[in-house]
Amino acid sequence: MKCEEFEIIGLDAERDASLSEVQRVAAREHASTCSRCAALQDSWQAAGAELRAFAEDTALAQAPARVEMRLRQEFRTQHVTLKARRTAVVAAWALAAAAVLAGAVSWRNWRHGQHGEAANRAIPVPAASKLAESDFAARANRRDPAAVPSGTRQRALAEPGHPETLVADNEMSGFTFLPGAFATDTEEAAILRVRLQRGALGALGLPVNEERAAEWIQVDLLVGEDGLPQAVRLPR
Amino acid sequence: MRIAEQERDDVLLRRAAKGDEEAFTLLYRRHQAAMYRFALRMTGNTWAAEEIVQDVFMVLMRDPKKYDATRGALGAFLYGVARNRVMKHLERRPREIPLEEKNEDGTGSGIVLQDSATPAMWAEKRERRRQVRAAVLELPVEFREAVVLCELEELSYEEAAQMAGCPIGTIRSRLHRGRALLMAKLEILRELPRRASAAR
């Protein structure tokens, strides 16, 4: 082994695992025969001792606790933000789905209403005078059985469990005036047959049996000139 | 700790990626000291080392998929990230050598006296180590890296080559040149006390 080679690989030959045993032996032999390289090795060993002392100084060095605190805080923030973002996305999708569903149901109801309206166009418009003559005494007070039209009263008496169920005897009679409507408003009125939930009668000011509120029923509405319903009846 | 100490790094990392803070903390505690020491020995600055350690683990936290377990150990990956940060730091401040290391509480780092040395000996020892540290920090970056990895971190040449991302021959060559420079500086330093003693 030459001095140049020894300087590169021989100084640390014992530690360098990439060297072969032959190279190590050659380095050892060179150090024993060359006084300059032996002195260089001694010098390096002394420097190595200095370095080891310096390494020991920092051997136990650790990052301050505040670094861990900051990282954990950042970790929490990052993952909470992610969770919140995911929740918001899920909520947004759920809301969108609900909106689409509500839209679809409304559209379906509207379509049913359109069909009912088309069917009712065939029904002739009764004269207001005839309606006025019919027994609409019930308009004064719907809750008063005495004021209910005769046909309606008969049916109401037949159904004691549902005393307020409205049933008409024929096309021209059996209408119950809605609160605030008068017989005089029914001139040029039209009868409109619609399908709605029983609960919707409540919106017209009529009493509703809560247990059957979700039931779909068909009703005849007496619609005035102004387009507002004046009276209602349940067809047979 | 609920998580077993023997739990593998990649398993912990997967858990951390799913939001398990305990797994992340365990990973941090397992690797922070080595990263901090490396950064401190390379920069000679506690604040810079602290910042580098924080950056390294931020990378792990924000983008855990950057680490590929099939390509090597997590420690090696973290070393690689730390090395990049160190290089960037040194590019920004090539010759930053603090006068005095400070502890977290602002006091000097000092040296723990493990023997019954006199205050004069202790002061001499302290001064000597400061000089060695300064000598290491004055080495050009690539030589310093080889010295830090092989002499201070006591990694094998293969490991050091892997960390530095260069062939083993390059590490050996850098180490040789780094040693030569270091020995020259330390020889000069060694002469100084002798001359001072002789003057007395």
Chai-1 contact restraints between the chains, C-beta under 6 A:
chainA,res_idxA,chainB,res_idxB,connection_type,confidence,min_distance_angstrom,max_distance_angstrom,comment,restraint_id
A,I8,B,H176,contact,1.0,0.0,6.0,A-B,restraint_1
A,D16,B,Y157,contact,1.0,0.0,6.0,A-B,restraint_2
A,A17,B,S156,contact,1.0,0.0,6.0,A-B,restraint_3
A,S18,B,Y157,contact,1.0,0.0,6.0,A-B,restraint_4
A,S18,B,I168,contact,1.0,0.0,6.0,A-B,restraint_5
A,S43,B,M183,contact,1.0,0.0,6.0,A-B,restraint_6
A,A47,B,L182,contact,1.0,0.0,6.0,A-B,restraint_7
A,A47,B,M183,contact,1.0,0.0,6.0,A-B,restraint_8
A,A47,B,L186,contact,1.0,0.0,6.0,A-B,restraint_9
A,E50,B,V132,contact,1.0,0.0,6.0,A-B,restraint_10
A,E50,B,L186,contact,1.0,0.0,6.0,A-B,restraint_11
A,L51,B,E151,contact,1.0,0.0,6.0,A-B,restraint_12
A,F54,B,R129,contact,1.0,0.0,6.0,A-B,restraint_13
A,F54,B,V132,contact,1.0,0.0,6.0,A-B,restraint_14
A,F54,B,R133,contact,1.0,0.0,6.0,A-B,restraint_15
A,A55,B,L152,contact,1.0,0.0,6.0,A-B,restraint_16
A,D57,B,R129,contact,1.0,0.0,6.0,A-B,restraint_17
A,T58,B,R37,contact,1.0,0.0,6.0,A-B,restraint_18
A,T58,B,L40,contact,1.0,0.0,6.0,A-B,restraint_19
A,A61,B,Y36,contact,1.0,0.0,6.0,A-B,restraint_20
A,A61,B,R37,contact,1.0,0.0,6.0,A-B,restraint_21
A,A61,B,L40,contact,1.0,0.0,6.0,A-B,restraint_22
A,Q62,B,A33,contact,1.0,0.0,6.0,A-B,restraint_23
A,Q62,B,Y36,contact,1.0,0.0,6.0,A-B,restraint_24
A,A63,B,Q32,contact,1.0,0.0,6.0,A-B,restraint_25
A,A63,B,Y36,contact,1.0,0.0,6.0,A-B,restraint_26
A,A63,B,E50,contact,1.0,0.0,6.0,A-B,restraint_27
A,A63,B,V53,contact,1.0,0.0,6.0,A-B,restraint_28
A,P64,B,E104,contact,1.0,0.0,6.0,A-B,restraint_29
A,V67,B,E50,contact,1.0,0.0,6.0,A-B,restraint_30
A,V67,B,V53,contact,1.0,0.0,6.0,A-B,restraint_31
A,V67,B,Q54,contact,1.0,0.0,6.0,A-B,restraint_32
A,L71,B,F57,contact,1.0,0.0,6.0,A-B,restraint_33
A,F75,B,E21,contact,1.0,0.0,6.0,A-B,restraint_34
A,F75,B,F24,contact,1.0,0.0,6.0,A-B,restraint_35
A,F75,B,M61,contact,1.0,0.0,6.0,A-B,restraint_36
A,H79,B,G19,contact,1.0,0.0,6.0,A-B,restraint_37
